[in-house]
Amino acid sequence: MINAAVWLAMVIILVVIPDTLEKWMPLTIARVLGWAVACGIWVVAVEGEWQRRLGPFSRFLVQVVLWVGAATTAMWISDQFRVTGF
């Protein structure tokens, strides 16, 4: 359950931080900053438990899928609500 909650928090962070910082910096840099915060939260909240349960190779593969899924979902959400100028 904590894994799902942290994944959802990652998605929210990856939407909110870049969209907020976009006013002051390019979106790509804002997304990198959002990614740094989201990954930091993942490491603090669940990484220790994952290290005890999974080997490094399986942990890497599963986390890549989860993290790319979070980033892709966040970018999709952000793009859906982005206001386009005329």
C-alpha positions in Angstrom: 0.0 0.0 0.0 2.8 2.4 0.8 4.3 1.7 -2.6 1.1 2.8 -4.4 0.8 5.9 -2.2 4.5 6.9 -2.8 4.0 6.3 -6.6 0.9 8.5 -6.6 2.8 11.2 -4.6 5.6 11.0 -7.3 3.0 11.6 -10.0 1.6 14.6 -8.2 5.0 16.0 -7.5 5.9 15.5 -11.2 2.9 17.5 -12.2 2.9 20.3 -9.6 6.6 21.2 -9.4 7.3 21.6 -13.1 4.0 23.4 -13.8 4.7 25.8 -10.9 8.4 26.4 -11.8 7.7 26.8 -15.5 7.0 30.5 -15.0 10.6 31.0 -14.0 12.6 28.4 -16.0 12.3 26.2 -19.0 9.9 23.2 -18.6 12.7 20.6 -19.1 14.7 22.0 -16.2 11.6 22.3 -14.0 10.8 18.6 -14.8 14.4 17.6 -13.8 13.9 19.4 -10.4 10.5 17.7 -10.0 12.1 14.4 -10.8 14.9 15.0 -8.2 12.3 15.7 -5.4 10.0 12.7 -6.4 12.9 10.2 -6.5 14.2 11.5 -3.2 10.8 10.8 -1.6 10.8 7.3 -3.1 14.2 6.6 -1.7 13.3 7.8 1.8 9.9 6.1 1.9 10.3 2.7 0.3 13.9 2.0 -0.9 15.0 0.3 2.3 12.1 -2.2 2.2 12.8 -2.9 -1.5 16.5 -3.5 -0.7 15.5 -6.1 1.9 13.0 -7.9 -0.4 14.5 -7.7 -3.9 18.0 -8.1 -5.4 19.6 -5.2 -7.2 18.8 -6.3 -10.8 15.1 -7.0 -10.1 14.8 -3.8 -8.1 16.3 -1.8 -10.9 14.0 -3.2 -13.5 10.8 -2.8 -11.5 11.8 0.7 -10.4 12.6 1.8 -13.9 9.1 0.7 -15.0 7.4 2.4 -12.1 9.4 5.6 -12.4 9.0 5.9 -16.1 5.3 5.2 -15.7 5.0 7.9 -13.1 6.9 10.4 -15.3 4.8 9.5 -18.4 1.5 9.7 -16.4 2.6 13.1 -14.9 3.5 14.5 -18.3 0.2 13.3 -19.8 -1.8 14.9 -16.9 0.2 18.1 -17.2 -0.3 18.3 -21.0 -4.0 17.7 -20.6 -4.4 20.7 -18.4 -1.9 23.0 -20.0 -3.4 26.3 -21.2 -2.4 26.9 -24.8 -2.0 30.5 -25.9 -3.4 31.9 -29.1 
